[in-house]
Amino acid sequence: MGRQRQADWLEVTAAQVLEQTLADLGAPPLSPLAQAQALRAYYAYSETLWRPMPGVYEVLPQLQAAGYKLAIISNASDSNNVWRLIDGARLRHYFDPVIISSSAGIRKPAPQNLRPGSG
């Protein structure tokens, strides 16, 4: 599925990978709740290791005060994972918009969305 992401620039979500893996193994599909719990468990350990860069809590307020509009554009395959990281680090109020490829359905930088000279 990784090659597919680079071929068509459409996001393959973690949920889709899980569904396909279960189907390939002949296992029944998970309920939405069980799927959400499985993905949360999958990301739980890496989420405990994630930390914002040093100085972020000093720099972001300065950028906001200077009038900069701050955004997050992520190639993550699980939106809930990204939101847990953002909220766990108390960063949500600094960024608008937050665009996550698993929600948008497209990966960055999708060549069809690049303007000449932008990439």
GUFIVO-613836 format. One record per residue (C-alpha): residue in one letter; x, y, z. Coordinates in steps of 0.25 Angstrom, whole numbers, plus 5000, padded with zeros to 4 digits. Each point is the difference from the previous one (the first is absolute). Layout:
% residues N
AXYZ;...
//
This chain:
% residues 119
M500050005000;G501250095002;R500350004985;Q498650034997;R500150125008;Q501150054992;A499449964987;D498650075001;W500350095012;L498749955007;E500149975014;V499849865005;T499650015014;A500449925012;A498649955001;Q500049954985;V501449935002;L499449935013;E498749964992;Q500849954988;T501049925009;L498849935007;A499349974987;D501449944995;L500049925012;G498649954998;A499650075013;P498650075002;P500050154999;L500050075014;S498950095005;P500350154999;L500250005015;A501049885000;Q500750064988;A500250135008;Q500549935012;A500949924992;L500650124993;R500150075013;A500849885006;Y500950004988;Y500450155002;A500050005015;Y501549975002;S500550104989;E499150105006;T500749995014;L501350034993;W499650124992;R500450145005;P499950144993;M501350064996;P500850085011;G499650145000;V498649984994;Y499350065011;E500850134999;V500050014985;L498549974997;P499550125008;Q501050094994;L499649964986;Q498550025003;A500350145007;A500750044987;G498849964992;Y500449884993;K498949904997;L500549865004;A499649874994;I500349855001;I500049924987;S500349855003;N500149884992;A499549915011;S499249884997;D499250015013;S499350135004;N499749965014;N501449985003;V500450134995;W498950075008;R500549935013;L501450044998;I499650154997;D499050005012;G501049935009;A501050104997;R499050125002;L500350054986;R498650004994;H499750155002;Y501350044993;F499649944986;D498850024991;P499949934991;V500449865003;I500049924988;I500349855001;S500149914987;S499249895006;S498850105002;A500350074987;G500249874992;I501250054992;R501550015004;K500950114999;P500650054991;A499149944990;P500650044987;Q498750044993;N499950115011;L501450064998;R500150134993;P501250024991;G501250045009;S499349965013;G500649875002;
//
